[in-house]
Amino acid sequence: MVPILVLLTFIIAITVGILINRSRVKVKSTETVIPEFNKYIPLYPSDYLLFDNHIWLKETIDNYYTLGLDELLSHFVGIPDHIYLRNKGDKVNRGEQIAVLKKDKKEIYIQAPISGTIKNVNDTLSIKPRLIDTNPYNDGWLYTIESDSINKNDAHMNVPAFDWLKEELIRLKEFIQIHKPQPVPNVETLMDGGWPIKGLIDNFDQQTITLFEQEFLKLKNYS
C-alpha cells in the first residue's frame, strides 16, 4: 500500500509541475513586447525647426536664430575631437559649409540651412566639444544667425518632426546594414528599434562618411 501511495504522490507532483510550467509558458507567450524604440524617443524641443540636414533652428528674437545639430546627428558623431566653426560677422548662404566635425582623422561637413550673417559663435565648443553630444539642443549650439530669408515650409516642426526623425532612424538602420565594413557593436539593438550606439562614426571610413553626408546631411531643393 505504501509503495502505491508513494507512486501516486510522485505522479501528482509531476502533473502539478507540468501544469505550472505550462501556465508560465502561456503567460510568457502572451506578454506584450515593447519595442526598444519606445525607450529611445528622439529628443526634440517642439518649438524648434528641424531641417533635412539634421540642423535645428530656434528663433530668439525677430530674424535671429540659434542653430545646432539634432540628436540623431550628434549621436552618430559622439564626442568629436575638434569642431571648426566660421567667424562672427561671416555671411553664409543656404547649403554652404558652416562647420566641420573632426574625429580621429575623419571629418563631417555641415551645411547652413538658411542664408544670413553670423552674429554669435559658440566658442565654448573649442574647449568642450563634448557639448555637441551631451547637450545638442542647448549648450551644444553652434551659431546665432541673423536672417530674413527663412522659409519655415522647408523645415519640420512639432509632431511631423518626430515622425520625420523616426523615418530617418529607419533610413540610418538601412544605411548601416548596407555600408558597415564590420559588425557594428549593438547592431541588434538598433535593428530592434533602438538608437544606434554613440560615436557610430568610429565604425566607418571617410568614404562611407561622405556617403552618409550625401544621404543625410544635404538640404533638399524646395520650390
C-alpha positions as a LaTeX table, in Angstrom:
\begin{tabular}{lrrr}
\hline
Residue & $x$ (\AA) & $y$ (\AA) & $z$ (\AA) \\
\hline
Met1 & 0.00 & 0.00 & 0.00 \\
Val2 & 2.80 & 2.38 & 0.92 \\
Pro3 & 4.60 & 1.96 & $-2.42$ \\
Ile4 & 1.33 & 2.76 & $-4.19$ \\
Leu5 & 0.89 & 5.97 & $-2.16$ \\
Val6 & 4.48 & 6.96 & $-2.88$ \\
Leu7 & 3.93 & 6.34 & $-6.59$ \\
Leu8 & 0.68 & 8.35 & $-6.59$ \\
Thr9 & 2.39 & 11.21 & $-4.76$ \\
Phe10 & 5.20 & 11.17 & $-7.33$ \\
Ile11 & 2.73 & 11.19 & $-10.24$ \\
Ile12 & 0.73 & 14.06 & $-8.70$ \\
Ala13 & 3.91 & 16.09 & $-8.13$ \\
Ile14 & 4.98 & 15.61 & $-11.75$ \\
Thr15 & 1.50 & 16.55 & $-13.02$ \\
Val16 & 1.40 & 19.72 & $-10.92$ \\
Gly17 & 4.87 & 20.67 & $-12.11$ \\
Ile18 & 3.85 & 20.23 & $-15.75$ \\
Leu19 & 0.72 & 22.37 & $-15.24$ \\
Ile20 & 2.73 & 25.13 & $-13.55$ \\
Asn21 & 5.30 & 25.17 & $-16.36$ \\
Arg22 & 2.55 & 25.28 & $-18.98$ \\
Ser23 & 0.97 & 28.18 & $-17.13$ \\
Arg24 & 4.28 & 30.02 & $-17.06$ \\
Val25 & 4.84 & 29.42 & $-20.75$ \\
Lys26 & 1.34 & 30.63 & $-21.52$ \\
Val27 & 1.85 & 33.84 & $-19.54$ \\
Lys28 & 5.18 & 34.44 & $-21.21$ \\
Ser29 & 3.76 & 33.93 & $-24.69$ \\
Thr30 & 1.01 & 36.50 & $-24.11$ \\
Glu31 & 3.29 & 39.23 & $-22.75$ \\
Thr32 & 3.32 & 42.47 & $-24.74$ \\
Val33 & 6.80 & 43.04 & $-26.10$ \\
Ile34 & 7.59 & 46.75 & $-26.03$ \\
Pro35 & 9.87 & 47.72 & $-28.93$ \\
Glu36 & 13.13 & 49.19 & $-27.72$ \\
Phe37 & 12.46 & 52.29 & $-29.79$ \\
Asn38 & 9.82 & 53.24 & $-27.23$ \\
Lys39 & 12.64 & 53.59 & $-24.71$ \\
Tyr40 & 14.56 & 55.90 & $-27.02$ \\
Ile41 & 12.07 & 58.52 & $-28.16$ \\
Pro42 & 14.01 & 61.18 & $-30.08$ \\
Leu43 & 14.58 & 64.26 & $-28.00$ \\
Tyr44 & 13.25 & 67.29 & $-29.80$ \\
Pro45 & 12.02 & 70.63 & $-28.43$ \\
Ser46 & 8.66 & 71.15 & $-30.13$ \\
Asp47 & 9.22 & 74.86 & $-30.79$ \\
Tyr48 & 12.40 & 74.22 & $-32.79$ \\
Leu49 & 12.65 & 73.88 & $-36.56$ \\
Leu50 & 14.36 & 70.77 & $-37.95$ \\
Phe51 & 15.89 & 70.79 & $-41.41$ \\
Asp52 & 16.66 & 67.91 & $-43.76$ \\
Asn53 & 20.38 & 68.12 & $-42.99$ \\
His54 & 19.70 & 67.47 & $-39.28$ \\
Ile55 & 20.28 & 71.04 & $-38.18$ \\
Trp56 & 17.84 & 72.73 & $-35.81$ \\
Leu57 & 16.89 & 76.38 & $-35.57$ \\
Lys58 & 15.35 & 78.27 & $-32.68$ \\
Glu59 & 14.14 & 81.83 & $-33.16$ \\
Thr60 & 15.34 & 84.00 & $-30.24$ \\
Ile61 & 14.20 & 87.44 & $-31.36$ \\
Asp62 & 12.89 & 88.70 & $-34.70$ \\
Asn63 & 15.12 & 87.40 & $-37.51$ \\
Tyr64 & 17.70 & 85.99 & $-35.07$ \\
Tyr65 & 18.10 & 82.20 & $-34.97$ \\
Thr66 & 20.26 & 79.90 & $-32.86$ \\
Leu67 & 21.23 & 76.67 & $-34.62$ \\
Gly68 & 22.90 & 73.36 & $-33.84$ \\
Leu69 & 22.91 & 69.62 & $-34.56$ \\
Asp70 & 19.88 & 67.44 & $-33.89$ \\
Glu71 & 20.13 & 64.37 & $-31.67$ \\
Leu72 & 20.45 & 61.82 & $-34.47$ \\
Leu73 & 23.47 & 63.59 & $-35.96$ \\
Ser74 & 25.11 & 64.30 & $-32.60$ \\
His75 & 24.52 & 60.68 & $-31.61$ \\
Phe76 & 26.14 & 59.44 & $-34.83$ \\
Val77 & 29.25 & 61.54 & $-34.23$ \\
Gly78 & 29.54 & 61.13 & $-30.47$ \\
Ile79 & 32.19 & 63.37 & $-28.94$ \\
Pro80 & 34.27 & 64.98 & $-31.70$ \\
Asp81 & 37.95 & 65.77 & $-31.21$ \\
His82 & 37.60 & 69.20 & $-32.84$ \\
Ile83 & 34.86 & 71.45 & $-34.16$ \\
Tyr84 & 35.81 & 74.01 & $-36.79$ \\
Leu85 & 33.41 & 76.95 & $-36.99$ \\
Arg86 & 33.08 & 80.06 & $-39.12$ \\
Asn87 & 33.81 & 83.54 & $-37.76$ \\
Lys88 & 31.48 & 86.10 & $-36.27$ \\
Gly89 & 30.36 & 88.51 & $-38.98$ \\
Asp90 & 30.68 & 85.97 & $-41.82$ \\
Lys91 & 27.87 & 85.93 & $-44.34$ \\
Val92 & 26.67 & 82.44 & $-45.25$ \\
Asn93 & 24.36 & 81.10 & $-47.91$ \\
Arg94 & 21.90 & 78.24 & $-47.62$ \\
Gly95 & 23.71 & 74.99 & $-48.46$ \\
Glu96 & 27.14 & 76.48 & $-47.77$ \\
Gln97 & 29.57 & 74.75 & $-45.43$ \\
Ile98 & 29.43 & 76.27 & $-41.94$ \\
Ala99 & 31.13 & 73.69 & $-39.72$ \\
Val100 & 33.45 & 70.69 & $-39.76$ \\
Leu101 & 33.37 & 67.98 & $-37.11$ \\
Lys102 & 36.60 & 66.04 & $-36.83$ \\
Lys103 & 37.09 & 62.75 & $-35.01$ \\
Asp104 & 40.36 & 60.89 & $-35.31$ \\
Lys105 & 41.18 & 61.60 & $-38.96$ \\
Lys106 & 37.58 & 61.58 & $-40.12$ \\
Glu107 & 35.58 & 64.68 & $-40.97$ \\
Ile108 & 31.89 & 65.50 & $-41.36$ \\
Tyr109 & 30.83 & 68.70 & $-43.13$ \\
Ile110 & 27.76 & 70.64 & $-42.05$ \\
Gln111 & 25.66 & 72.89 & $-44.32$ \\
Ala112 & 23.86 & 76.09 & $-43.39$ \\
Pro113 & 20.08 & 75.55 & $-43.51$ \\
Ile114 & 19.47 & 79.27 & $-44.11$ \\
Ser115 & 21.26 & 82.31 & $-45.52$ \\
Gly116 & 22.27 & 85.14 & $-43.23$ \\
Thr117 & 25.00 & 86.73 & $-41.13$ \\
Ile118 & 26.70 & 85.01 & $-38.20$ \\
Lys119 & 26.15 & 87.15 & $-35.11$ \\
Asn120 & 27.48 & 84.84 & $-32.41$ \\
Val121 & 29.73 & 81.77 & $-32.34$ \\
Asn122 & 29.76 & 79.21 & $-29.54$ \\
Asp123 & 33.47 & 79.43 & $-28.74$ \\
Thr124 & 32.99 & 77.09 & $-25.77$ \\
Leu125 & 32.90 & 74.20 & $-28.23$ \\
Ser126 & 36.61 & 74.66 & $-28.94$ \\
Ile127 & 37.42 & 73.55 & $-25.38$ \\
Lys128 & 34.29 & 71.46 & $-24.67$ \\
Pro129 & 33.37 & 69.69 & $-27.93$ \\
Arg130 & 31.55 & 67.06 & $-25.85$ \\
Leu131 & 28.62 & 69.52 & $-25.55$ \\
Ile132 & 27.68 & 68.55 & $-29.11$ \\
Asp133 & 26.99 & 65.07 & $-27.77$ \\
Thr134 & 25.72 & 65.69 & $-24.24$ \\
Asn135 & 23.52 & 68.74 & $-24.81$ \\
Pro136 & 22.90 & 69.27 & $-28.54$ \\
Tyr137 & 19.75 & 71.39 & $-28.16$ \\
Asn138 & 21.11 & 73.82 & $-25.60$ \\
Asp139 & 24.75 & 74.28 & $-24.62$ \\
Gly140 & 25.89 & 72.48 & $-27.78$ \\
Trp141 & 24.57 & 75.19 & $-30.14$ \\
Leu142 & 26.85 & 76.37 & $-32.97$ \\
Tyr143 & 25.79 & 79.87 & $-34.03$ \\
Thr144 & 23.31 & 82.67 & $-33.81$ \\
Ile145 & 22.47 & 83.85 & $-37.31$ \\
Glu146 & 20.53 & 86.90 & $-38.43$ \\
Ser147 & 18.32 & 86.07 & $-41.40$ \\
Asp148 & 15.21 & 87.46 & $-43.03$ \\
Ser149 & 15.06 & 84.83 & $-45.76$ \\
Ile150 & 13.99 & 81.78 & $-43.80$ \\
Asn151 & 11.17 & 79.67 & $-45.23$ \\
Lys152 & 9.59 & 77.65 & $-42.44$ \\
Asn153 & 7.97 & 75.40 & $-45.04$ \\
Asp154 & 11.46 & 73.97 & $-45.60$ \\
Ala155 & 11.55 & 72.68 & $-42.02$ \\
His156 & 9.88 & 70.02 & $-39.88$ \\
Met157 & 8.00 & 71.10 & $-36.75$ \\
Asn158 & 6.06 & 69.61 & $-33.85$ \\
Val159 & 4.57 & 66.11 & $-34.40$ \\
Pro160 & 5.69 & 65.88 & $-38.07$ \\
Ala161 & 9.25 & 66.47 & $-36.85$ \\
Phe162 & 9.04 & 63.44 & $-34.54$ \\
Asp163 & 7.66 & 61.33 & $-37.37$ \\
Trp164 & 10.43 & 62.51 & $-39.66$ \\
Leu165 & 13.10 & 61.64 & $-37.09$ \\
Lys166 & 11.71 & 58.13 & $-36.79$ \\
Glu167 & 11.78 & 57.73 & $-40.57$ \\
Glu168 & 15.37 & 58.96 & $-40.60$ \\
Leu169 & 16.28 & 56.40 & $-37.95$ \\
Ile170 & 14.89 & 53.66 & $-40.18$ \\
Arg171 & 16.95 & 55.00 & $-43.07$ \\
Leu172 & 20.03 & 55.03 & $-40.84$ \\
Lys173 & 19.50 & 51.37 & $-39.96$ \\
Glu174 & 19.31 & 50.50 & $-43.65$ \\
Phe175 & 22.43 & 52.57 & $-44.34$ \\
Ile176 & 24.35 & 50.71 & $-41.63$ \\
Gln177 & 23.26 & 47.32 & $-42.94$ \\
Ile178 & 24.43 & 48.20 & $-46.45$ \\
His179 & 27.66 & 50.03 & $-45.70$ \\
Lys180 & 29.03 & 48.72 & $-42.43$ \\
Pro181 & 32.59 & 47.44 & $-43.02$ \\
Gln182 & 32.43 & 45.14 & $-40.00$ \\
Pro183 & 29.85 & 44.07 & $-37.41$ \\
Val184 & 28.75 & 47.19 & $-35.57$ \\
Pro185 & 28.51 & 46.78 & $-31.77$ \\
Asn186 & 24.91 & 46.65 & $-30.50$ \\
Val187 & 23.56 & 46.50 & $-34.04$ \\
Glu188 & 20.94 & 44.01 & $-32.79$ \\
Thr189 & 19.52 & 46.67 & $-30.50$ \\
Leu190 & 19.48 & 49.09 & $-33.40$ \\
Met191 & 17.69 & 46.62 & $-35.65$ \\
Asp192 & 15.08 & 46.06 & $-32.95$ \\
Gly193 & 14.19 & 49.72 & $-32.98$ \\
Gly194 & 16.62 & 51.37 & $-30.56$ \\
Trp195 & 19.02 & 54.20 & $-31.18$ \\
Pro196 & 22.44 & 53.36 & $-32.61$ \\
Ile197 & 25.41 & 53.37 & $-30.27$ \\
Lys198 & 27.04 & 56.74 & $-29.76$ \\
Gly199 & 30.00 & 57.52 & $-31.94$ \\
Leu200 & 28.91 & 55.26 & $-34.77$ \\
Ile201 & 31.27 & 57.24 & $-36.98$ \\
Asp202 & 34.13 & 55.21 & $-35.46$ \\
Asn203 & 32.98 & 52.16 & $-37.42$ \\
Phe204 & 33.21 & 53.80 & $-40.85$ \\
Asp205 & 35.97 & 55.05 & $-43.12$ \\
Gln206 & 35.97 & 58.51 & $-44.68$ \\
Gln207 & 34.48 & 57.27 & $-47.94$ \\
Thr208 & 31.45 & 55.84 & $-46.11$ \\
Ile209 & 31.13 & 59.01 & $-44.03$ \\
Thr210 & 30.99 & 61.01 & $-47.26$ \\
Leu211 & 28.16 & 58.75 & $-48.41$ \\
Phe212 & 26.43 & 59.41 & $-45.07$ \\
Glu213 & 26.72 & 63.15 & $-45.73$ \\
Gln214 & 25.14 & 62.74 & $-49.14$ \\
Glu215 & 22.30 & 60.63 & $-47.73$ \\
Phe216 & 21.53 & 62.55 & $-44.54$ \\
Leu217 & 23.23 & 65.94 & $-44.44$ \\
Lys218 & 22.20 & 67.53 & $-47.73$ \\
Leu219 & 19.37 & 70.03 & $-47.98$ \\
Lys220 & 16.54 & 69.32 & $-50.35$ \\
Asn221 & 15.58 & 71.82 & $-53.00$ \\
Tyr222 & 12.12 & 73.14 & $-52.38$ \\
Ser223 & 10.12 & 75.12 & $-54.90$ \\
\hline
\end{tabular}
